[in-house]
Amino acid sequence: MKPIAARIRDFPTTVFTEFSALAQKHQAVNLGQGFPDFDGPEEIREAAVRAVRGGVNQYAVSSGAVVLKEAVAEHALRFYGQKVDPGSEVIVTNGATEALFDVTLGLVDPGDEVIVFEPYYDSYVANVTMAGGVPRYVLLRPPDADHARWWYDPAELEAQFTSKTKFILLNTPHNPTGKVFDRAELEHIASLCIRHDVLAVADEVYEHITFEPARHVRLATIPGMAERTITISSGGKSFSFTGWKVGWAIGTPALCSAVQKTHQFVTFAVAGPMQHAIAEALRLPDAYFIELAQSYRKKRDLLVEMLDTVGLRPIAPDGAYFVMAQIGHLGFPDDFEFCRYLTRDIGVAAIPPTAFYAEHHRVHGSHLARFAFCKRDETLLSAREKLLARLSAK
Ligand SMILES: Cc1ncc(COP(=O)(O)O)c(C=O)c1O
């Protein structure tokens, strides 16, 4: 008997399971998994407590609490000038993760193709596979003599569009490279979507974590894209509450109905008190968002400096909270071996990024390691101490 369904039989255990356990075993400073080791704003925690005490404790409206849908619409107008109807163009989900699943199950028929940039957030391809779709890959390539930033080959992207393409999945700012797609790149992607009549799913969970001069541009605001884009975000990264799992999808009523039809039978609704608190978070003043990005910039600089000092070759990101470092010159067989060594012998955990590439493209990630800097300064400084003491001496 084969108890496990074919559609998930080959899924690996996520890389985070192995490396979190290894980090714990060796009491390593964990710069692996991307969650902050600090709390979000006190007043937002208080708002959640108030909602619990105030009796917001039964099933929420399936598509989302009105107060949160209105806050999502106001936020879209304030930051991007994007007009969103809270009643018909927002669906609240259990984190961006559920929105990504819902939109994929809601749009992809067996045999449909979905274009994803590699490296990718690991749930993307799993979702496409569960929906019976076929992922088509486009490589993001590290900076080189001709490119100052991570880049893709426009011809390679164009070649992935076929008559079976359902949507392109874009993540900007991008995990794990930190690439922030600029307006020209987004216009290129938009022109292809329009020419081939293809939808776009834009995962923008790091929308508020960018480092000047890079600026986040919302794909849905590029001319011609509002009607064919589902924008996904969540409160996890912008407010440092990854454990609350409050996310949302924004799109036309027709696209939202594809998300809602899945959502109603997957989780039905999202925790009410957390929705009320995230609604307040989305209404925080501009100063909050400016300070968030400035504080992450300092953390990025600290991590880049320490990796550089010990001879790893960090590629400074323009957004999100990860640094990819080149490790190919250190003589390890691959990124897994390097990250195991780093966690076990040096006491600092990082993630091997080949986990974010298709099997046949792993070679493109095996000379890299991903470090997260969404950590308290003490945590980063303790990683620095270990790296300086043990790695530079190697
Ligand atoms: C690119 C990307 N998308 C989605 C998510 C998941 O977001 P959430 O915690 O809101 O489900 C993450 C979390 O790490 C991410 O990095």
The ligand as an SDF file (V2000), in Angstrom:
LIG
                    3D

 16 16  0  0  0  0  0  0  0  0999 V2000
    8.5230   35.4730   -0.3660 C   0  0  0  0  0  0  0  0  0  0  0  0
    7.6280   35.0340    0.7420 C   0  0  0  0  0  0  0  0  0  0  0  0
    6.3250   34.8630    0.4930 N   0  0  0  0  0  0  0  0  0  0  0  0
    5.4790   34.4630    1.4640 C   0  0  0  0  0  0  0  0  0  0  0  0
    5.9280   34.2120    2.7450 C   0  0  0  0  0  0  0  0  0  0  0  0
    4.9600   33.7260    3.7860 C   0  0  0  0  0  0  0  0  0  0  0  0
    4.2880   34.7750    4.3860 O   0  0  0  0  0  0  0  0  0  0  0  0
    3.2920   34.5040    5.6010 P   0  0  0  0  0  0  0  0  0  0  0  0
    4.1200   34.2830    6.8240 O   0  0  0  0  0  0  0  0  0  0  0  0
    2.4670   35.7490    5.6640 O   0  0  0  0  0  0  0  0  0  0  0  0
    2.4830   33.3050    5.2830 O   0  0  0  0  0  0  0  0  0  0  0  0
    7.2830   34.3760    3.0460 C   0  0  0  0  0  0  0  0  0  0  0  0
    7.7880   34.0740    4.4020 C   0  0  0  0  0  0  0  0  0  0  0  0
    8.9590   33.8730    4.6240 O   0  0  0  0  0  0  0  0  0  0  0  0
    8.1540   34.8000    2.0240 C   0  0  0  0  0  0  0  0  0  0  0  0
    9.4510   34.9690    2.2480 O   0  0  0  0  0  0  0  0  0  0  0  0
  1  2  1  0
  2  3  1  0
  2 15  2  0
  3  4  2  0
  4  5  1  0
  5  6  1  0
  5 12  2  0
  6  7  1  0
  7  8  1  0
  8  9  2  0
  8 10  1  0
  8 11  1  0
 12 13  1  0
 12 15  1  0
 13 14  2  0
 15 16  1  0
M  END
$$$$
